């Protein structure tokens, strides 16, 4: 959650977090992250399956066993923790991606603006040069007469 908050607000910590995530996503980092995410997802689905089995037993029997209540509470806590962790990891990844794209887009926009300004400056200089040349030729023609 702290990483997401650091990414959300423009602070000096944001650049540090982005650099860290960039380093993490290079090399073998993405492969390891995907493997861990897949493992956690399998554990998450296993916990949900166990919770559904306990729920099915309690519906069939009608009487809720105290052991099943404790197991169900434990499984729900584990499932919520793992689900929340997966959600935060996904949010962190997407925020990092969008901020990185935003930086690249801003940089490209600044370059395009500079290029456009340079073209405008060159165009105005060329127009001034042509105007001066025309004035000179007119002056020379009037002197010849």
C-alpha contacts under 8 A as a table, 3 or more apart, distances in Angstrom:
res1	aa1	res2	aa2	distance
1	X	4	X	5.14
1	X	5	X	6.25
1	X	88	X	6.73
2	X	5	X	5.03
2	X	6	X	6.05
3	X	6	X	4.98
3	X	7	X	6.17
3	X	17	X	7.20
3	X	92	X	7.03
4	X	7	X	5.05
4	X	8	X	6.14
4	X	88	X	7.79
4	X	91	X	7.33
4	X	92	X	5.64
4	X	95	X	7.54
5	X	8	X	5.05
5	X	9	X	6.62
6	X	9	X	5.89
6	X	10	X	7.77
6	X	11	X	7.37
6	X	13	X	6.37
6	X	14	X	5.32
6	X	17	X	7.24
7	X	10	X	7.33
7	X	14	X	5.31
7	X	17	X	7.21
7	X	18	X	7.61
7	X	95	X	6.98
7	X	96	X	7.25
8	X	14	X	7.95
8	X	95	X	7.89
9	X	14	X	7.15
10	X	14	X	6.14
11	X	14	X	5.26
11	X	15	X	7.39
12	X	15	X	5.68
12	X	16	X	6.84
13	X	16	X	5.07
13	X	17	X	6.17
14	X	17	X	5.12
14	X	18	X	6.11
15	X	18	X	5.07
15	X	19	X	6.09
16	X	19	X	5.16
16	X	20	X	6.17
17	X	20	X	5.00
17	X	21	X	6.11
18	X	21	X	5.08
18	X	22	X	6.04
18	X	96	X	6.73
19	X	22	X	5.02
19	X	23	X	6.25
20	X	23	X	5.16
20	X	24	X	6.13
21	X	24	X	4.84
21	X	25	X	6.09
21	X	96	X	7.48
22	X	25	X	5.22
22	X	26	X	6.53
23	X	26	X	5.36
24	X	27	X	7.87
24	X	29	X	5.37
24	X	30	X	7.52
25	X	28	X	7.66
25	X	29	X	5.09
25	X	30	X	5.34
26	X	29	X	5.78
26	X	30	X	7.02
27	X	30	X	7.30
28	X	31	X	5.45
28	X	32	X	6.32
29	X	32	X	5.24
29	X	33	X	6.06
30	X	33	X	4.99
30	X	34	X	6.02
31	X	34	X	5.23
31	X	35	X	6.17
32	X	35	X	5.08
32	X	36	X	6.15
33	X	36	X	5.18
33	X	37	X	6.03
34	X	37	X	4.99
34	X	38	X	6.03
35	X	38	X	5.15
35	X	39	X	6.20
36	X	39	X	5.08
36	X	40	X	6.12
37	X	40	X	5.11
37	X	41	X	6.02
37	X	86	X	7.39
38	X	41	X	4.98
38	X	42	X	6.23
39	X	42	X	5.14
39	X	43	X	6.28
40	X	43	X	5.02
40	X	44	X	5.99
40	X	82	X	7.25
40	X	86	X	7.91
41	X	44	X	4.91
41	X	45	X	6.18
41	X	86	X	7.88
42	X	45	X	5.16
42	X	46	X	6.13
43	X	46	X	4.99
43	X	47	X	6.18
44	X	47	X	5.18
44	X	48	X	6.29
44	X	79	X	5.93
44	X	82	X	6.32
44	X	83	X	7.03
45	X	48	X	5.02
45	X	49	X	6.07
46	X	49	X	5.02
46	X	50	X	6.20
47	X	50	X	5.09
47	X	51	X	6.20
47	X	75	X	6.07
47	X	76	X	7.98
47	X	78	X	7.47
47	X	79	X	6.18
48	X	51	X	5.04
48	X	52	X	6.18
48	X	75	X	7.53
48	X	76	X	7.90
48	X	79	X	6.69
49	X	52	X	5.08
49	X	53	X	6.23
50	X	53	X	5.04
50	X	54	X	6.34
50	X	75	X	7.56
51	X	54	X	5.19
51	X	55	X	6.19
51	X	72	X	5.92
51	X	75	X	6.20
51	X	76	X	7.19
52	X	55	X	4.95
52	X	56	X	6.05
53	X	56	X	5.05
53	X	57	X	6.24
54	X	57	X	5.12
54	X	58	X	6.25
54	X	68	X	6.54
54	X	72	X	6.81
55	X	58	X	5.16
55	X	59	X	6.29
56	X	59	X	5.14
56	X	60	X	6.23
57	X	60	X	5.22
57	X	61	X	6.11
58	X	61	X	5.40
58	X	62	X	5.65
58	X	63	X	6.24
58	X	64	X	5.41
58	X	65	X	7.65
59	X	62	X	5.27
59	X	63	X	7.90
61	X	64	X	7.58
64	X	68	X	6.94
64	X	69	X	7.06
65	X	68	X	5.13
65	X	69	X	6.36
66	X	69	X	4.96
66	X	70	X	6.38
67	X	70	X	5.21
67	X	71	X	6.16
68	X	71	X	4.95
68	X	72	X	5.83
69	X	72	X	5.07
69	X	73	X	6.14
70	X	73	X	5.18
70	X	74	X	6.16
71	X	74	X	5.07
71	X	75	X	6.04
72	X	75	X	5.08
72	X	76	X	6.05
73	X	76	X	5.17
73	X	77	X	6.19
74	X	77	X	5.20
74	X	78	X	6.22
75	X	78	X	5.07
75	X	79	X	5.97
76	X	79	X	5.01
76	X	80	X	6.01
77	X	80	X	5.22
77	X	81	X	6.15
78	X	81	X	5.16
78	X	82	X	6.11
79	X	82	X	5.22
79	X	83	X	5.86
80	X	83	X	5.07
80	X	84	X	5.90
81	X	84	X	5.21
81	X	85	X	6.12
82	X	85	X	5.02
82	X	86	X	6.16
83	X	86	X	5.15
83	X	87	X	6.16
84	X	87	X	5.02
84	X	88	X	6.15
85	X	88	X	5.12
85	X	89	X	6.14
86	X	89	X	5.10
86	X	90	X	6.19
87	X	90	X	5.15
87	X	91	X	6.14
88	X	91	X	4.99
88	X	92	X	6.03
89	X	92	X	5.13
89	X	93	X	6.20
90	X	93	X	5.15
90	X	94	X	6.22
91	X	94	X	5.22
91	X	95	X	6.01
92	X	95	X	5.21
92	X	96	X	6.10
93	X	96	X	5.25
93	X	97	X	6.24
94	X	97	X	5.00
94	X	98	X	6.13
95	X	98	X	5.17
95	X	99	X	6.04
96	X	99	X	5.27
96	X	100	X	6.07
97	X	100	X	5.19
97	X	101	X	6.21
98	X	101	X	5.02
98	X	102	X	6.00
99	X	102	X	4.91
99	X	103	X	6.23
100	X	103	X	5.21
100	X	104	X	6.39
101	X	104	X	5.08
101	X	105	X	6.06
102	X	105	X	5.07
102	X	106	X	6.08
103	X	106	X	5.17
103	X	107	X	6.12
104	X	107	X	5.08
104	X	108	X	6.15
105	X	108	X	5.10
105	X	109	X	6.06
106	X	109	X	4.99
106	X	110	X	6.12
107	X	110	X	5.16
107	X	111	X	6.25
108	X	111	X	5.07
108	X	112	X	6.11
109	X	112	X	5.03
109	X	113	X	6.12
110	X	113	X	5.08
110	X	114	X	6.18
111	X	114	X	5.11
111	X	115	X	6.07
112	X	115	X	5.01
112	X	116	X	6.02
113	X	116	X	5.03
113	X	117	X	6.09
114	X	117	X	5.03
114	X	118	X	6.14
115	X	118	X	5.08
115	X	119	X	6.23
116	X	119	X	5.08
116	X	120	X	6.18
117	X	120	X	5.02
117	X	121	X	6.08
118	X	121	X	5.04
118	X	122	X	6.08
119	X	122	X	5.07
119	X	123	X	5.95
120	X	123	X	4.96
120	X	124	X	6.08
121	X	124	X	5.17
121	X	125	X	6.08
122	X	125	X	5.02
122	X	126	X	6.01
123	X	126	X	5.07
123	X	127	X	6.15
124	X	127	X	5.00
124	X	128	X	6.11
125	X	128	X	5.01
125	X	129	X	6.04
126	X	129	X	4.99
126	X	130	X	6.10
127	X	130	X	5.12
127	X	131	X	6.07
128	X	131	X	4.98
128	X	132	X	6.09
129	X	132	X	5.08
129	X	133	X	6.09
130	X	133	X	5.01
130	X	134	X	6.10
131	X	134	X	5.12
131	X	135	X	6.15
132	X	135	X	5.00
132	X	136	X	6.12
133	X	136	X	5.05
133	X	137	X	6.17
134	X	137	X	5.13
134	X	138	X	6.11
135	X	138	X	5.09
135	X	139	X	6.13
136	X	139	X	5.00
136	X	140	X	6.12
137	X	140	X	5.02
137	X	141	X	6.08
138	X	141	X	5.08
138	X	142	X	6.16
139	X	142	X	5.17
139	X	143	X	6.17
140	X	143	X	5.05
140	X	144	X	6.21
141	X	144	X	5.15
141	X	145	X	6.61
142	X	145	X	5.41
